[in-house]
């Protein structure tokens, strides 16, 4: 007789991890290798769209339409989200540095020294 969980209980979680991880599949009309290189090394899709949006708003200055107003509002929301993210990142860094200073003052001093020497 075998009791529950008395045998092997290992499991491959790759399928579950793949299911829960965000994956994007793009159908490229052009060369997928070039697209990957551009996104990885030159400009993300977000950077490309951000620049196009700002150029479009700039060249349409003085004009008004419902879609231009929507685009302008969207760009403002995106800029605010980026600023909020920078603020959260800075706050997290300050909190981490404070914990390090309190927990290990020598490591804190060395980190500051190493960081400022790399300017």
N, C-alpha and C positions, 0 to 999 in steps of 0.2 A: 504494500500500500504506500502511496506517495502523498504526502501532505502538501497543501498549497504552498508555493514558493520554496519547496524542498529541493527542487532541481535548479538548473541554470536560470538565472533571472536577468541576464544581460539582454540588452535590446539595442538595435541600431536606431538611433534617433535622427539620422540624416534626413529621412523623409519628412519627419515632423519639423525639423529645423528648416528645411527648404520650404515647407508649407507656411511657416510663420515668418520667414524672412522676406523682406520686400525684394522682389525681382522685377526687372523691367525687360521686356522683349520688344525690340524695335525691328521693324521691317525696313531695311535700308534700300532705297532705290539706287543708291550709289555703292561705293566701296565701304563695307563695314569696317575694315581695318583703318581707313582714313578717318571715318567718323569717330572711332574709338580713340585714335591718336589726338584728334582735335579736342574732344571732350576731356581727355586726360591731361593734355599738355598745353592747350591754348586757351580754351574758354568752355566752361560748362554750358549746358543748354540754358540754365538760368541766367548766366552772364550774357549769353548771346541775345536772349529774349529781353533782358533788361536794357541792353544797349539799343536794340531796335525800338523798344517802347519809348525810351527817352528821346531818341532821334525823331521818331514820329511825332511825339508831343512838341518837340522843339520846332519842327518845320510846319506844324499846323497851328502854331501860336497865332492868336487873333481869330481863329476860327472856332466854331462851337458846334458840337453835335452830341447826341446822347452817348454814342460809342466813345468819343474822345473823352467825355466826362467820366465814363466808366473806366477807361484806361488810366486816366489821371488819378482817380481814386484808388485803383488797384496798385499803381506804382507807389503812391503815398503809403498804403498799407504795407507793401513789401519793404519799403525803406524803414518804416517804423519797426517791423518785425526784425529786420537786420540790426537796427540800433538796440532793440531790447535784447537780442541774442548777445551782442557785444557786451552789454551791461551785465548780463547774467554770467558770461564767461569771466569778466573782470572780477565780479563779486566772488565767484567760485575760486579764482586764483588767490585772491586776498584771504579768503577763509582758509584755504589749504596752507598758505604761507604762515598764517597765524597759528594754525595747529602745529606745523612743523617747528616754529619758533618756541612754542610752549613745550612741546614734547622732546625736541632734540635741538637745543640752541646751537650746538656745534655744527650740526648738519645744515641748519638754517644759515649760519654765517658762511659756511663753505659754498652753499648754493648761491647766495648773493654775490660772493666773491667771484665764483666761476661765471655767473651770468653777466656781471658787469664787466668782466675782463674780456668777454667775447664781442664787445661792441665794435 
